[in-house]
Amino acid sequence: MAESIELLVVDDDDEFRETMVARLRRRGFRVRDVADGLAALAELERRQFAAVITDLMMPNLSGLELLEKLKGADAECEVIMLTGGATVETAVKAMKLGAFDYLTKPCSMTEFDAVVDKAIDRRRLAQENAQLKAVLNRSLPQAEMIGHSPALKEVWRLIERAGPTDKAILIQGESGTGKELVARALHRRSSRAAQPLVTINCAALTETLLESELFGHEKGSFTGAVAAKPGFFEMADHGTLFIDEIGEMPGSLQAKLLRVLEDGSMRRIGSIKERHVDVRLLAATNRNMAEEVKAGRFREDLFYRINVLALNLPTLRERAGDIPLLVQHFLGSEWKIEPEALTALERYRWPGNVRQLINTLERAKILADDHMVLLDDLPQDIVREAEATAEGGQAASEAPISDELAALQRSHVLEVLKRERGNKARAARALGVNRRSLYRMLERYGIQSANQP
């Protein structure tokens, strides 16, 4: 990734400086060069460099003075010192001030290349450590989407095809359909899998905070900015940035995002220094982005930039046959679910998709006894919808039971209820049904108590 690494060469010897610049550019680096330390400081105000290669003796500002200013400003770059008149004293002073290494001119190009490579490796290692710390508490779930439905198989087919590319992908789907899981799956299948995946949700942050999180800020750039802070684009450098709910992004930030996607250039809040990042963008939304563009709420040029490939996620109600697999996965191996409860879950339409299913199962586990989820443990709206579906099916396919059979059933229920002294939980177990089914029987047969005739 040498083409994404920018270096600064500082030397008043035009011939030697041009030789170094040509050498570095042949190796694929992006290089800027200046003839003195003051010009170097001006460049460092505007741009971010991985390493600065500077001569020691220069007019206006010496290499040591430049090094002191860089380290005093906590510049995020390595410094390599070059001189034609090396002394032990100056070498020691340069290393104490924080120089990465010290070379005497003329040096062999092989030695020069080796020192530059080591400096870049150390800068990259420091950056990766910062990235890992930044994403440690922001990691997306490790699980992948579960199911074998045709709709989900199509999603996986697209993930396998799109993951290895470096193109921006727009993940579209209702809330709770697993957009974050798809983003992680795409990242794992990319050439950037060993680099960070950083995620941010536009809907969860104010405009000011969102800008700071994405692009970073300098110390004192706004109230509360007590220290400089890199943004998520810097944290995701050479990796992947996942922007969730991108349709919620304010228009003022859309322009800044477009610029980063076009050439990798960005600036922190309060800084004039241009930084360069190499980031793959994944974006997600539950909005109709074509309608957002038409309404003027989202930039058309940005929409085309993030929508190189669209990946549409199916709703849970479109994933026929996946609910039993999901239920078993989220309940865990120690839990069971009665068939009537599972049927109710399959009949429900799930407006909140998989996220709602997970919450429903967590609630059921709190209410359930003996690691067995019953129909009674499910929310009433799910039970009512299942009952309505079942009754509609029964009305269409079954004749009503006879009065004689109904009387026999009523008598049996009353007998069991009396035997259990009106305890409905014990009566339900004796009848081999759950409590909800017993309540429906009592309502159907008009039984108010165990003592009635």
C-alpha positions in Angstrom: 0.0 0.0 0.0 3.0 2.3 -0.7 0.8 4.5 -2.9 -1.2 5.5 0.1 1.8 6.5 2.2 3.0 10.1 2.0 6.6 11.2 2.8 8.2 14.6 3.2 11.8 15.2 2.1 13.6 18.3 3.5 17.1 19.2 2.2 18.7 22.4 0.8 20.9 20.3 -1.5 18.8 20.3 -4.6 20.6 17.5 -6.4 20.6 15.1 -3.4 16.9 16.0 -2.6 15.8 15.2 -6.1 17.7 11.9 -6.0 15.9 10.9 -2.9 12.5 12.0 -4.2 13.0 10.1 -7.5 14.0 7.0 -5.5 11.0 7.1 -3.2 8.5 7.7 -6.1 9.9 4.8 -8.0 9.1 2.7 -5.0 5.5 3.9 -5.2 5.4 6.4 -2.3 3.6 9.8 -2.5 6.4 12.4 -1.9 6.5 16.1 -1.3 9.8 18.0 -1.0 11.0 21.4 0.3 14.4 23.1 0.7 14.3 24.3 4.3 12.8 23.7 7.8 10.3 26.6 7.7 8.8 25.4 4.4 8.7 21.9 6.0 6.6 23.3 8.9 4.2 24.9 6.5 3.7 21.6 4.7 3.2 19.8 8.0 0.5 22.3 8.9 -1.4 21.4 5.8 -0.8 17.6 5.5 -0.2 14.4 7.4 3.0 12.5 6.6 4.1 9.0 7.7 7.7 10.1 7.8 9.9 13.2 7.4 13.4 12.8 6.0 15.4 15.9 6.8 18.9 17.2 6.5 20.5 18.4 9.7 22.2 21.6 8.5 19.8 23.9 6.7 19.2 27.7 6.5 16.4 29.4 8.6 15.6 26.3 10.6 18.0 23.4 11.2 17.0 19.7 11.2 17.3 19.5 15.0 15.1 22.6 15.4 12.6 21.1 13.1 12.7 17.8 15.0 12.1 19.7 18.3 9.1 21.5 16.9 7.6 18.3 15.5 8.0 16.4 18.8 6.7 19.3 20.8 3.6 19.4 18.7 3.1 15.6 19.0 3.3 15.3 15.3 2.2 11.8 14.2 5.2 11.0 12.0 8.7 9.4 12.2 11.7 11.6 11.6 14.9 10.4 9.8 17.9 12.7 10.1 20.5 13.1 7.3 23.8 14.9 7.5 27.1 15.3 5.7 29.1 16.0 8.8 28.0 13.5 11.5 29.3 13.7 15.0 28.5 11.5 18.0 27.1 14.5 19.9 24.6 15.5 17.2 23.6 11.9 16.6 22.9 11.4 20.4 21.0 14.7 20.6 18.8 13.8 17.6 17.9 10.3 19.0 17.1 11.9 22.4 14.8 14.3 20.7 12.9 11.4 19.2 14.4 10.9 15.8 13.8 7.4 14.4 17.3 7.0 12.9 20.3 9.0 11.8 22.2 8.5 8.4 25.4 10.0 7.2 25.6 11.4 3.6 26.5 9.9 1.3 24.6 6.7 2.2 23.9 3.8 0.1 20.4 3.7 -1.4 19.9 0.1 0.0 20.6 1.4 3.5 18.4 4.4 2.9 15.5 2.2 1.7 15.9 -0.1 4.8 15.7 2.8 7.2 12.6 4.3 5.4 10.8 1.0 5.5 11.5 0.5 9.2 10.3 4.0 10.0 7.1 3.4 8.1 6.6 0.0 9.8 6.9 1.7 13.2 4.4 4.4 12.2 2.0 1.8 10.9 2.3 -0.3 14.1 1.6 2.8 16.3 -1.4 3.6 14.1 -2.7 0.0 14.3 -2.4 0.0 18.1 -4.4 3.2 18.2 -7.0 1.7 15.9 -7.3 -1.5 18.0 -7.9 0.6 21.1 -10.4 2.7 19.4 -12.5 -0.2 18.1 -12.2 -2.5 21.0 -15.5 -1.4 22.5 -17.2 -0.7 19.2 -16.8 -4.2 17.7 -19.8 -5.6 15.9 -21.3 -9.0 16.9 -19.2 -11.9 15.7 -22.2 -14.0 14.7 -23.3 -14.4 11.1 -26.8 -14.5 9.8 -28.6 -17.8 10.5 -30.9 -19.6 8.2 -31.3 -21.6 5.0 -34.2 -19.8 3.3 -33.8 -18.9 -0.4 -33.9 -15.2 0.4 -31.0 -15.5 2.8 -29.0 -17.7 0.4 -29.3 -14.9 -2.1 -27.8 -12.5 0.4 -24.9 -14.8 1.1 -24.3 -15.2 -2.7 -23.9 -11.4 -3.0 -21.7 -11.2 0.1 -19.3 -13.8 -1.4 -19.2 -11.9 -4.7 -19.0 -8.4 -3.2 -16.8 -9.0 -0.2 -13.4 -9.4 -1.9 -13.9 -6.2 -4.0 -12.9 -2.8 -2.6 -16.0 -1.0 -3.7 -18.5 0.9 -1.6 -21.6 -1.1 -0.8 -25.0 0.2 0.4 -26.8 -2.3 2.6 -30.6 -1.7 2.6 -33.2 -3.2 4.8 -35.8 -2.7 7.6 -34.6 -2.2 11.2 -33.6 -5.4 12.8 -32.8 -7.3 9.6 -29.0 -7.7 10.3 -27.3 -4.9 8.4 -24.4 -4.8 10.9 -23.9 -8.6 10.6 -23.7 -8.2 6.8 -21.2 -5.4 7.1 -19.0 -7.7 9.2 -19.3 -10.5 6.8 -18.3 -8.3 3.9 -15.3 -7.0 5.8 -14.2 -10.6 6.7 -14.2 -11.6 3.1 -12.2 -8.5 1.9 -8.5 -8.0 1.5 -8.7 -5.7 4.5 -9.9 -8.4 6.9 -6.8 -8.1 9.0 -7.3 -4.4 9.5 -9.9 -2.6 11.7 -13.6 -2.5 11.0 -14.9 0.7 12.6 -18.7 1.4 12.9 -20.7 4.5 13.6 -24.4 5.1 13.7 -25.6 8.5 12.3 -28.9 8.4 14.0 -27.4 8.1 17.5 -25.3 11.3 17.4 -25.9 15.1 17.1 -24.4 16.8 14.0 -21.5 18.3 15.9 -20.6 15.0 17.6 -21.0 13.0 14.4 -18.6 15.3 12.6 -16.1 15.0 15.5 -16.4 11.2 15.6 -16.0 10.8 11.8 -13.2 13.4 11.1 -11.6 14.0 14.5 -10.7 17.3 16.1 -7.8 19.3 17.3 -7.3 20.5 20.9 -9.3 23.6 21.7 -11.3 23.4 18.4 -14.6 23.6 20.4 -15.7 23.6 24.0 -14.8 20.3 25.6 -12.0 19.5 23.1 -9.3 19.2 25.8 -7.1 17.1 23.6 -6.6 16.3 19.9 -8.6 13.2 18.8 -8.4 11.2 15.6 -11.7 10.5 13.9 -13.1 7.2 12.7 -11.8 7.7 9.2 -8.2 7.7 10.7 -9.0 4.8 12.9 -10.2 2.8 9.9 -7.2 3.7 7.7 -6.4 0.7 5.5 -9.5 -1.0 6.9 -13.3 -0.6 6.6 -15.6 2.1 7.9 -19.3 1.1 8.4 -21.7 4.0 8.5 -25.1 2.8 9.8 -28.2 4.8 9.1 -26.4 7.0 6.6 -29.8 8.4 5.5 -29.8 10.4 8.8 -26.5 12.2 7.9 -26.9 16.0 7.9 -26.4 17.7 4.5 -23.4 19.7 5.8 -21.5 16.5 6.5 -22.5 14.8 3.2 -20.1 17.2 1.3 -17.2 16.3 3.6 -17.9 12.6 3.3 -18.0 12.9 -0.5 -14.6 14.5 -0.6 -13.0 11.7 1.5 -14.6 9.1 -0.8 -13.3 10.9 -3.9 -9.6 11.2 -3.1 -9.1 10.1 0.5 -8.5 13.7 1.7 -9.9 15.0 5.0 -9.2 17.5 7.8 -9.9 17.3 11.5 -12.2 20.0 13.0 -10.1 23.0 13.9 -7.2 22.0 11.6 -5.9 23.2 8.3 -3.7 20.1 7.9 -4.8 17.8 5.2 -4.7 14.1 6.0 -5.0 11.2 3.6 -6.8 7.9 4.4 -7.4 4.7 2.5 -10.7 3.4 3.7 -13.4 1.1 2.2 -16.9 2.4 3.0 -19.9 0.2 3.8 -23.1 2.1 4.5 -26.5 1.0 5.7 -30.0 2.5 5.8 -33.6 1.6 6.4 -34.8 4.5 4.2 -35.6 4.6 0.5 -32.5 6.5 -0.6 -33.8 7.2 -4.1 -36.8 9.0 -2.5 -34.4 10.8 -0.1 -32.4 12.1 -3.2 -35.6 13.1 -5.0 -36.8 15.0 -1.9 -33.4 16.9 -1.7 -32.5 15.4 1.7 -29.5 13.4 0.3 -26.9 14.4 -2.2 -27.3 12.7 -5.5 -23.5 12.5 -6.2 -22.9 11.0 -2.8 -25.7 8.5 -3.3 -24.1 7.2 -6.5 -20.7 7.1 -4.8 -22.0 4.9 -1.9 -24.3 2.8 -4.1 -21.8 1.1 -6.4 -23.5 -2.1 -5.3 -26.8 -2.3 -3.3 -27.5 -5.3 -1.1 -31.1 -5.6 -0.1 -31.8 -7.6 3.1 -35.0 -9.7 3.4 -37.4 -9.2 6.3 -37.9 -12.0 8.7 -41.4 -12.7 7.3 -39.8 -13.3 3.9 -37.4 -15.9 5.3 -39.6 -18.9 5.2 -38.4 -21.8 7.4 -35.6 -19.8 9.2 -37.5 -19.0 12.4 -37.0 -22.5 14.0 -33.3 -22.3 13.4 -33.1 -18.7 14.8 -35.2 -19.7 17.9 -33.0 -22.6 18.7 -29.8 -20.5 18.2 -31.0 -17.6 20.4 -32.5 -19.8 23.1 -29.4 -22.0 23.4 -28.9 -25.7 23.7 -30.2 -25.9 27.3 -33.6 -24.5 26.4 -36.6 -26.1 24.8 -39.8 -24.6 23.3 -43.2 -26.3 23.1 -44.6 -26.8 19.6 -47.5 -24.6 20.2 -45.2 -21.7 21.1 -43.0 -22.3 18.1 -46.0 -22.3 15.8 -47.1 -19.0 17.2 -43.6 -17.5 16.5 -43.8 -18.8 12.9 -47.2 -17.3 12.3 -46.3 -13.8 13.6 -45.3 -11.2 11.0 -42.4 -9.7 13.0 -42.4 -6.0 12.2 -39.2 -5.6 14.2 -37.5 -8.6 12.4 -34.7 -10.6 14.0 -34.0 -8.0 16.7 -37.7 -8.2 17.9 -37.4 -12.0 17.9 -34.3 -11.9 20.1 -36.0 -9.6 22.5 -39.1 -11.8 22.6 -37.1 -14.9 23.4 -35.1 -13.1 26.1 -38.4 -12.0 27.7 -39.7 -15.6 27.4 -36.7 -17.0 29.2 -37.3 -14.7 32.1 -40.9 -15.8 32.5 -40.4 -19.5 31.7 -40.0 -22.4 34.2 -37.6 -25.4 33.9 -35.9 -24.1 30.7 -39.1 -24.7 28.7 -40.7 -21.8 26.8 -44.5 -22.1 26.7 -47.1 -20.2 24.7 -48.0 -18.4 27.9 -44.5 -17.0 28.1 -44.9 -15.1 24.8 -46.3 -11.5 24.5 -50.0 -11.4 24.0 -49.9 -9.7 20.6 -47.9 -12.7 19.3 -50.4 -15.2 20.9 -53.4 -13.3 19.6 -52.1 -13.2 16.0 -51.3 -16.9 16.2 -54.8 -17.7 17.5 -56.4 -15.6 14.8 -54.5 -17.4 12.1 -55.2 -20.8 13.6 -59.0 -20.1 14.0 -59.2 -18.8 10.5 -57.6 -22.0 9.2 -59.8 -24.2 11.4 -63.0 -22.4 10.2 -62.0 -23.1 6.7 -61.1 -26.8 7.1 -62.9 -28.2 10.1 -66.5 -28.7 11.1 -67.4 -27.5 14.7 -67.5 -30.2 17.3 -70.9 -31.7 18.4 -72.8 -30.5 21.4 -72.3 -33.9 23.0 -68.5 -33.8 22.6 -68.4 -30.3 23.9 -70.4 -31.3 27.0 -68.0 -34.2 27.7 -65.0 -31.9 27.3 -66.5 -29.3 29.7 -67.3 -32.0 32.2 -63.7 -33.3 32.1 -62.2 -29.9 32.5 -64.4 -29.2 35.5 -63.5 -32.5 37.1 -59.8 -31.9 36.8 -60.2 -28.4 38.1 -62.1 -29.6 41.2 -59.5 -32.3 41.8 -56.8 -29.7 41.8 -58.8 -27.4 44.1 -59.1 -24.6 41.5 -55.3 -24.4 40.9 -55.2 -23.6 37.2 -51.4 -24.3 36.8 -51.8 -27.8 38.2 -55.0 -28.4 36.3 -53.3 -27.4 33.0 -50.5 -29.9 33.7 -53.0 -32.6 34.5 -54.8 -31.9 31.2 -51.6 -31.9 29.3 -52.0 -28.3 28.0 -50.4 -25.0 28.9 -52.1 -22.3 31.0 -53.1 -20.2 28.1 -54.9 -23.2 26.5 -56.7 -23.9 29.8 -57.9 -20.3 30.0 -59.3 -20.6 26.5 -61.2 -23.8 27.5 -62.6 -22.1 30.6 -63.7 -19.1 28.5 -65.2 -21.4 25.8 -67.2 -23.5 28.2 -68.2 -20.6 30.5 -66.4 -22.0 33.6 -65.9 -19.3 36.2 -64.8 -21.6 39.1 -64.3 -25.2 40.1 -67.5 -25.2 42.1 -70.0 -24.4 39.4 -72.2 -27.1 37.9 
